[in-house]
Amino acid sequence: MPLTPQATPPQAAPTQETPTTFWLEHAWLGTHVEPGVALDVADGRITAVRTETATPPPGAVALRGLTLPGLANAHSHAFHRALRGTVQVGSGTFWTWRDVMYNVADKLTPDSYYALARAVYAEMALAGITCVGEFHYLHHAPGGTRYDDPNAMGEALIAAAADAGIRITLLDTAYLSAGFGDPPNRHQLRFSDGTADAWAQRADALKDGREHARIGAAIHSVRAVPADQLGTVADWARARQAPLHVHLSEQTAENDACRDAHGRTPTRLLADHGVLGPRTTAVHATHLTAEDIGLLGGSRTGVCMCPTTERDLADGIGPAAPLQAKGSPLSLGSDSHAVIDLLEEARAMELDERLRTRTRGHWTAAALLRAATADGHAALGWDDAGAIETGALADLTTIALDSVRTAGPLPRLGAETAVFAASAADVRHTVVGGRQIVRDGRHTLLADVPTALAESIAAVRG
């Protein structure tokens, strides 16, 4: 029987040990850029916000550049990072991409997944991401053999996030079938618990209450969870007031198969089984009918857009603006990690909509930053993060305003500069719970992130 991971156990807390004052040269306060802001931080939270501090107070940690609330990556599959570059060779479809993904998934163990995820989450910290939503379905050993600890793989991810210094919402995913009742294929056996009740029993054993980690649920898709078991997963999340995520209408083939099997769209199927609602986030939501958009918006179901993955896989451009207009909050994710850059995701959502409609100005920079911060955190169950205000978690991202990409604009245009000019390479500092995880562009907990990525990916490739 495979063993549980020998990875470093999750840290008790990501917070700083002593009260700290941070001085922000320029701070995005949700509506405007404020110069010279001092933040007092204790026990990982902001205890005071003081403006009009032209110089750093004595003993303060100076964060020069534009400081934003920490970025929230609302949709991640950490092991997909091993596909970067590999799946770009030649041409292919989503389905040939999936075959390569399965081959990588088959090789992962709790130990190798911990090493890979720690490096991936460190890359996220370097990109200013302070919280990740990990859509996790790699539960068992190849062939479906259970580990001694049935949650060994999930615990490896939680440990990896702690050791990379970021927060995580583990979205433990029900993945039960190959498609509308078909049994799992040989690759998918390690994803499946057999039934939603068995999934819920295993998910119940995940320890909640860790300061850096929260537990949520996910329905992989209407393909992968039979209709009569969707309610079991939704009820599990509802009973715990936990976030619930679901891949939705990513491919037209999924919509066609759902209509053939159930005579309705995937969105209508989810609505009929009580899945939609304010704690639910639909991921992608690319191919929707007008009725689908109304169902999602009317139920206040959130939508996570993943533009860099959606364009990489040629999925299409989803109706983000109409969804928001109907009432769906928007968040952003890097999904397959073709790139890890939440600023690029924010920029791409607006630019893709411009291509779709041939008009400009669908979102302001402020609205796009909200999707990358406050609304992303809310989608992951962290309503106390995503803002620079008293009482909020002290999670911060500082972007350089003097790089070749960002030099020139006035500081008061920092939001526009961040969204439409900056990239992950411009992240200078990342603070999580008052602890500086990235300082001057270098990770403070993992000395050589590129090497950690290269070695962990090489180990997975064998």
Disulfide bonds with the S-S distance in Angstrom:
none
